[in-house]
Amino acid sequence: MKQKIAVLGPGSWGTALAQVLAENGHTVKLWGHNPAQIDEINTYHTNRHYLPNIKIPTSIKGIKELKEAVIDVDAILFVVPTKAIREVAKEVAISVNTKPYIIHASKGLEQGTHKRISEILSEEIPESKRQEIIVLSGPSHAEEVAVHDITTITAASEKLEAANYVQDLFMNDYFRIYTNTDVIGVETGAALKNIIAIGAGAIAGLGFGDNAKAAIMTRGLAEISRLGVAMGADPLTFIGLSGVGDLIVTGTSVHSRNWRAGNLLGKGKKLDEVLENMGMIVEGVATTKAAMELATSLNVDMPITKTIYNVLYEGKDIHQAAKEIMLRDGKVENEFS
């Protein structure tokens, strides 16, 4: 059944997901707060800043006013930065006139509260104004989805029927969706892998090779799992698409802005300079702070995350930080201790 969908956030991932939905025959409205960008989408059917050389379907309608975007829709897909989720959700709650499914494909933890995105959405959009909340996450570069590279990701909701709804919305011959009910695990894996991706980029920038890459990603996954389990996640989720899958794609590719940021840090660039020149949100930077605070409150050991935190927020020399983490006391390899 064809649906009416509002996609909130015309960045690279929001645009790529809007393209998938439009190609599947759904009616898609793509909202953004930059009028020039929306005019470009409607006039030229491009989004050059985020997806150069890609023509997006002419059926996608760019919308400048949020209220117009969310009127008369079956589902709303949030693809805005984590720091904007609460503000946008409040406006959606005021403006919506149906009872849509709420889907999000953003990846992060809220600063200060350390809340997952689905928790923010459930707080700001009353149950009377929505169906279930579904998380869409997994190993995916927007640049590759936009050119129909084969991609598999996860739709997670506490109600399997809602996850099945999203699966039906997006599935086609190049974009495959698996379902899951472990919302905590899927969201935690999505957020925390960005931290490890910064570390993996830094390792490459420092000139280390594949051995170091394997070390940081494997031990990074152990940290993600420890914190996720402490939050209530199913440990098996972290060996799936939204755990190890997302970590591989984000921690090994130049498409990943978190990896690129870490790579520049490893080459000696200052954080402010890196963020200024990136041109897109590097979610892993803010997530590192939230995760470190959360790990401390839950008494979870996350040495790689702590090292990255020290580099990002305390100005620690990145070469010295790499040496010190190798000289920690010997440990037993146990993923959850």
Buried (B, 14 or more C-beta within 10 A) or exposed (E): EEBBBBBBBBBBBBBBBBBBBBBBEBBBBBBBBEEEBBEBBBEEBBBEBBBEEBEBEEBBBBBBEBBBBBBEBBBBBBBBBBBBBBEBBBBBBEBBEBEBBBBBBBBBBBBEEBBBBBBBBBBBBEEEBBBBBBBBBBBBBBBBBBEBEEBBBBBBBBEBEBBBBBBEBBBEEBBBBBBBBBBBBBBBBBBBBBBBBBBBBBBBBBEBEEEBBEBBBBBBBBBBBBBBBBBEBBBEBBEBBBBBBBBBBBBBBEBBBBBBBBBBBBBEBEBEEBBEEBEBBBBBBBBBBBBBBBBEEEEBEBBBBBBBBBBBEEEBEBEEBBEBBEEEEEEEEEBEE
